[in-house]
Amino acid sequence: MKKVLLYLLALPVVMLLLASCHSEEDDFIDRPDPKSLIIKGVAKTPDGQPIPNIEIKLDYMIMYNHYSTKVYHKAKATTDKDGNYIMFFNLNDKELKSLTTDSAEVATYYFLQMTLDLSKLDDKVYLLPTDITAVHPLSEKKIFYSYYIMPGRLQKGQVYEQNIFIPRKQLVKVRIETNGTINEKDSFAICNKVWYGMENQIPEDFNQARGYLNFYQPVKLKNTHSQTVEISCAVEQNSKLSLYRLPYGEFNYEEYSSEVEVPVMQTGGELILRMH
């Protein structure tokens, strides 16, 4: 009984301490001034079609010892009907210095985080983060660019261009050819490698390889020499597919087939993946 009482008394204190480890504050400006930093660009599909209604946010963040964070909301914007957006914000001298020099404070990190909120996009039209359904599945239609890097030297009064690419989605039939020795207890997924999101930026919690982001879709395979599955993948000139395998009892997928390039707007026919 005493232990329960002590726990109940201590719980509010613990919750208060946890809440104090994270704080957020708005630091928006109404209009840019000569010292403001400006980020602008256009969101479009790889073939040039504009994408409206993407919400973009930029935060300045301070992390202490990986347990405590302070977040300053600096800028936000939404792409218009032509896919254009513009966002502006100010950094004081201390903030600018923290982002351009190594910190003397031990285990304290200063960085910018960019967030793309794609929740207003139709998931029947566009390839979205929630289409990653095998490795590290994402539960919301957002992409977080922790440690966002300006496309050029960071300084006051500068304009930076940052374009966004989100491919459309298409259904394709894929024929998987094997030697008939598949272990049906293994897990399999078809990996769609595609250029995605903000130019030259690597998002957090995305699988990546050779400059591509990887979208995995699980498939059930039988121990036969040939079988056909249907998956959704990106409508993009450089979109590539390959088969991955997760051996039974293991934890990491490994590439398991040849890699093929996906024709843009594939109609009819099949793509063929051959097991190594």
C-alpha positions as CSV (number, residue, x, y, z in Angstrom):
1,M,0.0,0.0,0.0
2,K,2.8,2.4,0.9
3,K,4.6,1.6,-2.4
4,V,1.4,2.4,-4.3
5,L,1.0,5.7,-2.4
6,L,4.6,6.7,-3.1
7,Y,4.1,5.9,-6.8
8,L,0.9,8.1,-7.0
9,L,2.7,11.0,-5.2
10,A,5.7,10.7,-7.5
11,L,3.8,10.4,-10.8
12,P,2.8,14.1,-11.1
13,V,6.4,15.1,-10.4
14,V,7.7,12.8,-13.1
15,M,5.1,14.0,-15.6
16,L,6.0,17.6,-14.9
17,L,9.7,16.8,-15.4
18,L,9.0,15.1,-18.7
19,A,6.9,18.0,-19.9
20,S,9.6,20.5,-19.0
21,C,12.0,18.6,-21.3
22,H,10.3,19.8,-24.4
23,S,9.0,23.3,-25.2
24,E,7.7,25.0,-28.3
25,E,7.4,28.7,-29.3
26,D,6.2,30.6,-32.3
27,D,8.8,32.9,-33.8
28,F,7.1,33.9,-37.1
29,I,7.4,37.3,-38.8
30,D,4.6,39.0,-40.8
31,R,6.8,40.2,-43.6
32,P,10.5,39.9,-44.6
33,D,13.1,42.6,-43.9
34,P,16.5,43.1,-45.5
35,K,18.1,40.6,-43.1
36,S,15.4,37.9,-43.5
37,L,16.2,34.5,-45.0
38,I,13.8,33.5,-47.8
39,I,13.1,29.9,-49.1
40,K,11.0,29.5,-52.2
41,G,10.4,26.9,-54.8
42,V,7.9,24.8,-56.7
43,A,6.3,21.5,-55.9
44,K,5.7,19.3,-59.0
45,T,5.7,15.8,-60.3
46,P,8.9,14.7,-62.0
47,D,7.2,15.3,-65.4
48,G,6.4,18.9,-64.4
49,Q,2.8,18.9,-63.2
50,P,2.3,21.4,-60.3
51,I,1.2,20.1,-56.9
52,P,-0.9,22.4,-54.7
53,N,-1.7,22.1,-51.0
54,I,1.6,20.8,-49.7
55,E,2.1,22.4,-46.2
56,I,5.7,23.2,-45.4
57,K,7.1,24.2,-42.0
58,L,10.6,25.2,-40.8
59,D,11.7,25.0,-37.2
60,Y,14.9,26.0,-35.4
61,M,15.7,23.3,-32.8
62,I,18.0,23.0,-29.8
63,M,18.6,19.5,-28.4
64,Y,20.3,19.0,-25.0
65,N,21.8,15.6,-24.3
66,H,19.1,13.9,-26.5
67,Y,16.5,14.3,-23.8
68,S,15.5,18.0,-23.8
69,T,14.5,20.0,-26.8
70,K,13.4,23.6,-27.5
71,V,11.6,24.3,-30.8
72,Y,11.1,27.7,-32.4
73,H,8.6,27.7,-35.2
74,K,10.2,30.0,-37.8
75,A,8.2,29.7,-41.0
76,K,5.3,28.0,-42.8
77,A,3.8,28.0,-46.2
78,T,1.4,26.1,-48.5
79,T,2.0,25.5,-52.2
80,D,-0.5,27.3,-54.4
81,K,-2.4,26.0,-57.5
82,D,0.8,26.3,-59.5
83,G,2.9,24.5,-56.9
84,N,4.7,27.7,-55.8
85,Y,5.5,28.5,-52.2
86,I,7.6,31.2,-50.4
87,M,8.5,31.3,-46.7
88,F,10.6,33.8,-44.8
89,F,12.1,34.0,-41.3
90,N,14.8,35.7,-39.2
91,L,17.7,34.3,-37.3
92,N,19.3,36.3,-34.6
93,D,23.1,36.4,-34.4
94,K,23.3,33.7,-31.8
95,E,21.0,31.4,-33.8
96,L,22.9,32.0,-37.0
97,K,26.3,31.3,-35.3
98,S,25.0,28.1,-33.8
99,L,24.1,26.8,-37.2
100,T,27.3,27.8,-38.9
101,T,30.0,26.9,-36.3
102,D,30.7,23.9,-34.1
103,S,29.1,24.2,-30.7
104,A,31.4,24.5,-27.7
105,E,28.7,23.1,-25.4
106,V,29.0,19.4,-24.9
107,A,26.1,17.3,-26.3
108,T,24.1,20.3,-27.4
109,Y,22.9,20.4,-31.0
110,Y,21.4,23.2,-33.0
111,F,19.7,22.5,-36.3
112,L,16.9,23.4,-38.7
113,Q,14.1,21.0,-39.4
114,M,11.9,21.1,-42.5
115,T,8.6,19.3,-42.5
116,L,6.5,18.4,-45.6
117,D,2.9,17.6,-44.7
118,L,1.4,15.7,-47.6
119,S,-1.9,14.8,-45.9
120,K,-4.0,16.9,-48.3
121,L,-2.7,14.9,-51.3
122,D,-4.8,12.1,-52.8
123,D,-3.1,8.8,-52.0
124,K,-4.8,7.3,-55.0
125,V,-2.9,9.8,-57.2
126,Y,0.4,10.3,-55.5
127,L,3.1,8.0,-54.0
128,L,3.0,9.0,-50.3
129,P,5.1,8.1,-47.2
130,T,2.4,5.8,-46.0
131,D,3.0,3.6,-49.1
132,I,6.1,2.3,-47.3
133,T,4.4,-0.7,-45.8
134,A,7.2,-3.2,-45.0
135,V,10.4,-1.7,-43.6
136,H,9.9,1.1,-41.0
137,P,6.2,1.7,-41.9
138,L,5.2,5.4,-41.6
139,S,1.9,6.2,-39.9
140,E,1.3,9.7,-41.3
141,K,1.8,11.5,-44.6
142,K,4.6,13.7,-43.5
143,I,8.3,13.8,-44.3
144,F,10.7,15.2,-41.7
145,Y,14.1,16.7,-42.8
146,S,15.9,16.8,-39.5
147,Y,19.2,18.7,-39.9
148,Y,17.8,20.5,-43.0
149,I,20.7,22.0,-45.0
150,M,20.2,25.3,-46.9
151,P,21.1,24.9,-50.6
152,G,24.1,27.2,-50.3
153,R,26.0,29.2,-47.7
154,L,23.7,30.2,-44.8
155,Q,23.6,33.9,-44.3
156,K,21.1,36.7,-43.6
157,G,19.4,38.5,-46.5
158,Q,19.7,35.6,-48.9
159,V,17.1,33.8,-51.1
160,Y,17.3,30.1,-51.4
161,E,15.6,27.9,-53.9
162,Q,14.3,24.5,-52.8
163,N,12.1,22.5,-55.2
164,I,9.9,19.5,-54.2
165,F,9.2,16.4,-56.3
166,I,6.4,14.0,-55.5
167,P,5.7,11.4,-58.2
168,R,2.3,10.1,-59.2
169,K,1.4,6.5,-58.6
170,Q,0.6,3.7,-61.0
171,L,-0.3,0.1,-60.8
172,V,2.1,-2.4,-62.5
173,K,2.1,-6.2,-62.9
174,V,5.4,-7.8,-61.9
175,R,6.4,-11.3,-62.8
176,I,8.8,-12.9,-60.4
177,E,10.9,-15.7,-61.7
178,T,12.8,-18.0,-59.3
179,N,14.6,-21.4,-59.3
180,G,11.7,-23.0,-57.4
181,T,13.6,-23.0,-54.0
182,I,11.8,-20.3,-52.1
183,N,11.3,-20.7,-48.4
184,E,7.7,-19.7,-47.9
185,K,8.5,-18.7,-44.3
186,D,10.7,-15.9,-45.5
187,S,9.2,-12.4,-46.0
188,F,9.4,-10.7,-49.4
189,A,8.9,-7.2,-50.5
190,I,9.2,-5.4,-53.8
191,C,11.3,-2.2,-53.4
192,N,10.5,0.8,-55.5
193,K,13.6,3.1,-55.7
194,V,12.7,6.6,-56.6
195,W,13.8,10.2,-56.4
196,Y,11.5,11.8,-53.9
197,G,10.8,15.0,-51.8
198,M,13.1,18.0,-51.5
199,E,16.0,18.3,-53.8
200,N,19.3,17.0,-52.4
201,Q,17.8,16.5,-48.9
202,I,17.7,13.2,-47.1
203,P,14.6,12.8,-44.9
204,E,14.5,11.1,-41.5
205,D,13.1,7.6,-41.2
206,F,13.2,6.9,-44.9
207,N,15.1,3.9,-46.4
208,Q,17.7,5.1,-48.9
209,A,20.2,3.6,-51.3
210,R,22.5,5.2,-53.9
211,G,20.6,8.6,-53.8
212,Y,17.1,7.0,-54.0
213,L,14.4,6.6,-51.4
214,N,13.0,3.1,-51.1
215,F,9.3,2.2,-50.9
216,Y,8.8,-1.4,-49.9
217,Q,5.6,-3.3,-50.5
218,P,5.2,-6.8,-49.0
219,V,4.3,-9.6,-51.4
220,K,3.4,-13.3,-50.7
221,L,5.4,-15.7,-52.7
222,K,4.9,-19.4,-53.3
223,N,7.6,-22.0,-54.1
224,T,7.0,-21.9,-57.8
225,H,9.2,-20.9,-60.7
226,S,7.0,-18.0,-61.9
227,Q,4.2,-15.9,-60.4
228,T,2.7,-12.5,-61.0
229,V,1.8,-9.8,-58.4
230,E,0.4,-6.3,-58.8
231,I,1.9,-3.4,-56.9
232,S,1.8,0.4,-57.0
233,C,4.9,2.4,-57.8
234,A,6.1,5.8,-58.9
235,V,5.4,7.3,-62.3
236,E,9.0,8.6,-62.9
237,Q,11.6,8.1,-65.5
238,N,14.2,6.8,-63.1
239,S,11.9,4.6,-61.0
240,K,13.4,1.2,-60.4
241,L,12.0,-2.1,-58.9
242,S,13.7,-5.1,-57.3
243,L,12.8,-7.9,-55.1
244,Y,14.0,-8.0,-51.4
245,R,13.9,-11.0,-49.0
246,L,13.9,-11.1,-45.2
247,P,15.0,-14.6,-44.2
248,Y,12.9,-16.3,-41.6
249,G,14.2,-15.4,-38.2
250,E,16.3,-12.5,-39.4
251,F,15.7,-8.7,-39.1
252,N,17.0,-7.1,-42.3
253,Y,15.9,-7.2,-45.9
254,E,18.4,-8.0,-48.6
255,E,18.2,-7.5,-52.3
256,Y,17.2,-10.7,-54.0
257,S,16.7,-10.1,-57.7
258,S,17.7,-8.2,-60.7
259,E,16.7,-4.5,-60.8
260,V,14.5,-3.2,-63.6
261,E,13.5,0.4,-64.6
262,V,9.8,1.1,-64.7
263,P,8.4,2.6,-67.9
264,V,6.5,5.8,-67.3
265,M,2.7,5.1,-67.4
266,Q,3.1,1.4,-68.0
267,T,0.0,0.0,-69.8
268,G,-0.3,-3.7,-70.2
269,G,2.5,-6.2,-70.2
270,E,4.6,-7.2,-67.2
271,L,7.9,-6.3,-65.6
272,I,10.1,-9.2,-64.8
273,L,12.3,-9.7,-61.7
274,R,14.7,-12.6,-61.7
275,M,16.0,-14.0,-58.5
276,H,19.8,-13.9,-58.1
